[in-house]
């Protein structure tokens, strides 16, 4: 017997997805008592799934493909067109190797030093300021960090604009109206600028350091031995800059966790790297970041007595899997110590996607995220004191991306 999974009745549920955001899939998984259900999105049949077993199936490249799956509005803002996220098979493997080549331990150590330097510079500035809006400031810290690490030259008077353009890309992917079009415009502007930089590198007018993203991507050759098209190389360099700037979201949630869970943040003062690692991982599990990942069924197959038909859009519940009671016990409690006994499964903990780094579609920048978060967390706890005035620190599980409503305001910053 097949097709025995629950089906959400109705013509289309795209508006419900927008209204419920991060909880859309999880709510139905719980009400249907099923890790897979059928619905209709954007006028077509779609499958939603979540949990460890579902993630294992979703990242099986023989069953699902990514090419051409991302809606145009997402490609035009968040990902860019023809980037690594949209590839499959050997083309994806080859392009992913390009990304993984800059994630060496040595390059990550350089990233840590750059991040610490940028935090030091920010601290100097903040001590002279009456009020700091942490989200706004962390966007600039991350943009400076990303550009220096990637080898991308940026004029000082252009840095804030670049930070805001990169921010618009990830803030506008699910937006409607002017905010969405602002995101598209920002991407077009940054891609054009980055394309000019790529051309300067290839023309011998710019000489980025070997091993940086700009150098590596500018000179990368595809499976046919050709240099990447300038526009695609531009998209891929931005695929380094944009996600690092997006770590600002996690920095704000780290600050929120330090504030809301003082008994846990107190442990960070010991300087124990393992405690910091667990705290960062719990921030990534607990707070909303990506709601889901999308793919398309490659060929008909059956899972859990349900036939997945070729060409069907399928969404994997990232947020809900990280809040799955069957995996995490008490998922709505902030407990960094849970990562002492985590088995390291690439399918149970998937804030930035799951599966294998090299062969699959797991985010190549996950190590970058963790390293930058640890350095930032250390500054928030061990290198500065600050006051947190009365403000609205609630956050939405509907808005994507989610942030504390006040963008986390601090005052009276002093260096420790």
Secondary structure, 3 states (H helix, E strand, C coil): CCCCCEECCCCCCHHHHHHHHHHHHHHHHHHHCCCEEEEEECCEEEEEECCHHHHHHHCCCCCEECCCCCCHHHHHHHHCCCCHHHCCHHHHHHHHHHHHCCCCHHHHHHHHHHHHHHHHHHHHHHCCCCEEEHHHHHHHHHHHHHHHHHCCCCCHHHHHHHHHHHHHHHHCCCCCCHHHHHHHHHHHHHHHHHHHHHHHHHCCCCCCCCCCHHHHHHCCECCCCCECCHHHHHHHHHHHHHHHHHHHHHHHHHHHHHHHCHHHHHHHHHCCHHHHHHHHHHHHHHCCCCCEEEEEECCCEEECCEEECCCCEEEEEHHHHHCCHHHHCCCCCCCHHHHHCCCCCCCCCCCCCCCCCCCCCCCCCHHHHHHHHHHHHHHHHHCEEEECCCCCCCECCCCCCCCECCCCEEEEEEEC
